[in-house]
Amino acid sequence: MAENQAPAAAGAVAGADSLFARLKAAGLDDWERYTGHAFVRRLADGSLPEACFRRYLGQDYLFLIHLARAYGLAVYKSESLADMRRAAASLMAILDVEMKLHVEYCAGWGLGEAEITTLEEARETMAYTRYVIEKGLAGDLLDLHVALAPCIVGYAEIGLRLKTDPATRLDGNPYRSWIEMYAGGDYQELARAEVAALDRLSETRGGPGRFDSLARTFREATRLEAAFWDMGLDG
């Protein structure tokens, strides 16, 4: 965490003075549409049709492939060994751990590896993943991380919100494991590390003149994440 970053409130993913919090505040209406989407609300009460969740899971597998590519690009865009090592560690975690776990999770929902590896990418999957890659190619490491933040930190906020909301139905909810995964300590720590990375990169690559551009990137990425939920509901 950056030295000048205010500590996060109990249970919060990001401190109020973090770059992430300021980016979120600049596009709060889009952020609320994303984190409070009907797909999310129906995960919370268990009413989401299983076909929708399976479609989401299959596309999320394809998303992970491109997320790994984004971290490969982050290695290339890094200007310090420390940043290269962080990006490389994330890349290997996706390839060696997360994708295996995702395949196992999909199997529990009746989706075999042969099926998900041959799925056709939905337009919404292509839109967000290619947007992230494009921002990383055209910009620097900060641009890339800002484009990724709605995904990485957003899921942590959604998971924590659902887990702690008294209105969320956990008992008998078929999506309880999904909620608890993103509300869990491991993923919350990953999100906090991403918040800290944004602050660290902002200190060396940021400045007041960049904020408006970064906020546009963050807002567009947030809209594309909401569209990913739309795609799930179309299932």
Legacy VTK file of the C-alpha trace (Angstrom):
# vtk DataFile Version 3.0
C-alpha trace
ASCII
DATASET POLYDATA
POINTS 235 float
0.000 0.000 0.000
1.299 3.460 -0.859
2.471 5.433 2.162
0.001 8.266 1.500
-2.990 5.990 1.015
-5.608 6.116 3.726
-6.273 2.747 5.341
-9.335 0.969 4.073
-12.362 0.897 6.291
-13.158 -2.411 7.917
-14.273 -4.821 5.216
-13.542 -2.365 2.383
-11.379 -3.276 -0.589
-9.885 0.188 -1.150
-9.179 3.258 0.963
-11.056 6.452 0.186
-7.914 8.243 -1.013
-6.759 5.482 -3.347
-6.650 5.998 -7.103
-9.146 3.170 -7.441
-11.657 4.935 -5.175
-11.265 8.186 -7.110
-11.721 6.429 -10.449
-14.817 4.665 -9.139
-16.267 7.940 -7.848
-15.746 9.565 -11.258
-18.011 6.963 -12.857
-20.184 5.931 -9.958
-23.394 5.521 -11.955
-21.767 2.988 -14.293
-20.079 1.304 -11.322
-23.379 0.812 -9.533
-24.985 -0.585 -12.682
-22.117 -3.083 -12.921
-21.872 -4.152 -9.279
-25.637 -4.074 -8.749
-26.523 -5.730 -12.045
-29.514 -8.082 -12.265
-27.094 -10.977 -12.809
-25.435 -10.165 -9.470
-28.745 -9.707 -7.666
-29.943 -13.074 -8.911
-26.726 -14.704 -7.732
-27.489 -13.242 -4.326
-30.972 -14.716 -4.042
-30.182 -17.913 -5.946
-32.758 -17.227 -8.663
-30.327 -16.999 -11.590
-31.188 -19.732 -14.136
-28.475 -22.367 -14.268
-28.229 -22.004 -18.046
-27.222 -18.363 -17.555
-24.571 -19.285 -15.014
-23.155 -22.014 -17.248
-22.918 -19.589 -20.156
-21.108 -17.128 -17.910
-18.713 -19.831 -16.666
-17.808 -20.931 -20.174
-17.117 -17.392 -21.323
-15.198 -16.683 -18.124
-12.827 -19.514 -19.061
-12.146 -17.770 -22.373
-11.749 -14.521 -20.475
-9.025 -16.081 -18.326
-7.018 -16.931 -21.422
-6.959 -13.282 -22.431
-6.314 -12.184 -18.854
-3.145 -14.272 -19.006
-2.211 -12.494 -22.241
-2.773 -9.150 -20.509
-0.323 -10.084 -17.764
2.148 -11.232 -20.404
1.845 -7.739 -21.868
2.308 -6.309 -18.367
5.679 -8.074 -18.158
6.716 -6.404 -21.411
5.408 -2.993 -20.338
7.146 -3.102 -16.945
10.188 -0.916 -16.426
11.449 -2.529 -13.220
12.295 -6.073 -12.275
9.885 -5.833 -9.352
6.972 -5.033 -11.664
8.077 -7.718 -14.107
8.128 -10.308 -11.335
4.694 -9.279 -10.093
3.215 -9.528 -13.581
4.965 -12.830 -14.261
3.695 -14.267 -10.966
0.114 -13.299 -11.907
0.569 -14.804 -15.361
1.794 -18.119 -13.993
-0.915 -18.193 -11.323
-3.565 -17.909 -14.045
-1.977 -20.525 -16.308
-0.936 -23.027 -13.644
-3.582 -22.618 -10.933
-6.652 -20.555 -11.806
-7.438 -22.178 -15.135
-7.191 -25.645 -13.611
-9.475 -24.634 -10.754
-11.902 -23.059 -13.191
-12.075 -26.243 -15.250
-12.817 -28.215 -12.080
-15.488 -25.721 -11.035
-17.096 -25.862 -14.483
-17.183 -29.654 -14.282
-19.347 -29.338 -11.190
-21.862 -27.468 -13.337
-21.853 -30.043 -16.105
-19.357 -28.264 -18.344
-16.506 -30.499 -19.445
-13.090 -29.195 -20.454
-13.580 -30.331 -24.046
-16.727 -28.217 -24.233
-15.420 -24.992 -22.735
-12.169 -25.060 -24.715
-14.100 -25.159 -27.988
-16.677 -22.480 -27.149
-17.144 -19.588 -29.521
-16.312 -16.280 -27.898
-19.286 -14.062 -27.215
-19.085 -10.528 -28.571
-19.079 -9.216 -25.014
-16.083 -11.383 -24.120
-14.186 -10.149 -27.134
-15.130 -6.530 -26.459
-13.742 -6.361 -22.936
-10.677 -8.539 -23.367
-9.563 -6.794 -26.559
-10.214 -3.414 -24.963
-7.865 -4.296 -22.106
-5.149 -5.477 -24.513
-5.579 -2.381 -26.689
-5.240 -0.022 -23.737
-2.093 -1.840 -22.662
-0.599 -1.759 -26.152
-1.391 1.905 -26.764
-0.574 3.100 -23.256
1.685 2.151 -20.381
1.476 -0.182 -17.405
-0.839 2.187 -15.529
-3.294 2.272 -18.439
-3.308 -1.524 -18.511
-3.948 -1.876 -14.783
-6.723 0.720 -14.849
-8.460 -1.239 -17.622
-8.161 -4.426 -15.546
-9.259 -2.909 -12.235
-13.046 -3.113 -12.734
-12.656 -6.854 -13.170
-10.087 -7.625 -10.494
-11.257 -5.233 -7.786
-14.899 -5.208 -8.849
-15.357 -8.912 -8.229
-13.901 -8.496 -4.745
-16.331 -5.676 -3.988
-19.263 -7.671 -5.351
-18.318 -10.796 -3.405
-17.845 -8.893 -0.151
-21.080 -6.954 -0.617
-23.092 -10.095 -1.265
-21.515 -12.058 1.571
-22.179 -9.331 4.150
-25.631 -8.262 2.916
-28.343 -9.708 5.192
-30.617 -9.912 2.150
-28.317 -12.418 0.428
-29.567 -15.987 0.708
-26.634 -18.267 1.476
-28.372 -21.370 2.819
-29.482 -23.474 -0.107
-28.140 -20.981 -2.639
-26.503 -22.869 -5.558
-24.169 -19.902 -6.077
-22.942 -19.715 -2.508
-19.506 -21.083 -3.431
-19.080 -18.353 -6.068
-20.001 -15.655 -3.555
-17.693 -17.050 -0.888
-14.808 -17.439 -3.328
-14.782 -13.727 -4.185
-15.579 -12.661 -0.614
-12.818 -14.910 0.730
-9.528 -13.756 2.141
-7.378 -14.933 -0.763
-9.299 -13.005 -3.388
-9.741 -9.953 -1.166
-5.978 -9.839 -0.684
-5.443 -10.086 -4.442
-7.798 -7.120 -4.940
-6.053 -5.066 -2.266
-2.737 -5.772 -3.983
-4.225 -4.467 -7.236
-5.418 -1.297 -5.477
-1.909 -0.804 -4.081
-0.397 -1.411 -7.537
-2.573 1.341 -9.003
-1.360 3.760 -6.330
2.265 2.743 -6.793
2.105 3.162 -10.564
0.241 6.450 -10.221
3.055 7.871 -8.090
5.598 7.326 -10.865
3.462 7.518 -14.017
0.457 9.559 -12.988
-0.181 13.181 -12.186
-3.283 15.385 -12.329
-3.089 15.658 -16.109
-3.670 11.938 -16.575
-6.691 11.485 -14.378
-9.374 12.331 -16.931
-7.933 9.858 -19.435
-7.613 7.134 -16.804
-11.172 7.793 -15.631
-12.463 7.349 -19.193
-10.627 4.035 -19.459
-11.970 2.875 -16.107
-15.526 3.892 -16.964
-15.465 2.172 -20.354
-14.030 -1.005 -18.813
-16.796 -0.874 -16.191
-19.446 -0.641 -18.908
-17.894 -3.601 -20.698
-17.974 -5.614 -17.476
-21.680 -4.830 -17.103
-22.152 -6.022 -20.689
-20.470 -9.289 -19.683
-23.248 -9.779 -17.109
-25.763 -8.992 -19.866
-24.215 -11.790 -21.915
-24.673 -14.168 -19.006
-28.335 -13.319 -18.676
-28.810 -13.916 -22.399
-27.842 -17.521 -21.700
LINES 1 236
235 0 1 2 3 4 5 6 7 8 9 10 11 12 13 14 15 16 17 18 19 20 21 22 23 24 25 26 27 28 29 30 31 32 33 34 35 36 37 38 39 40 41 42 43 44 45 46 47 48 49 50 51 52 53 54 55 56 57 58 59 60 61 62 63 64 65 66 67 68 69 70 71 72 73 74 75 76 77 78 79 80 81 82 83 84 85 86 87 88 89 90 91 92 93 94 95 96 97 98 99 100 101 102 103 104 105 106 107 108 109 110 111 112 113 114 115 116 117 118 119 120 121 122 123 124 125 126 127 128 129 130 131 132 133 134 135 136 137 138 139 140 141 142 143 144 145 146 147 148 149 150 151 152 153 154 155 156 157 158 159 160 161 162 163 164 165 166 167 168 169 170 171 172 173 174 175 176 177 178 179 180 181 182 183 184 185 186 187 188 189 190 191 192 193 194 195 196 197 198 199 200 201 202 203 204 205 206 207 208 209 210 211 212 213 214 215 216 217 218 219 220 221 222 223 224 225 226 227 228 229 230 231 232 233 234
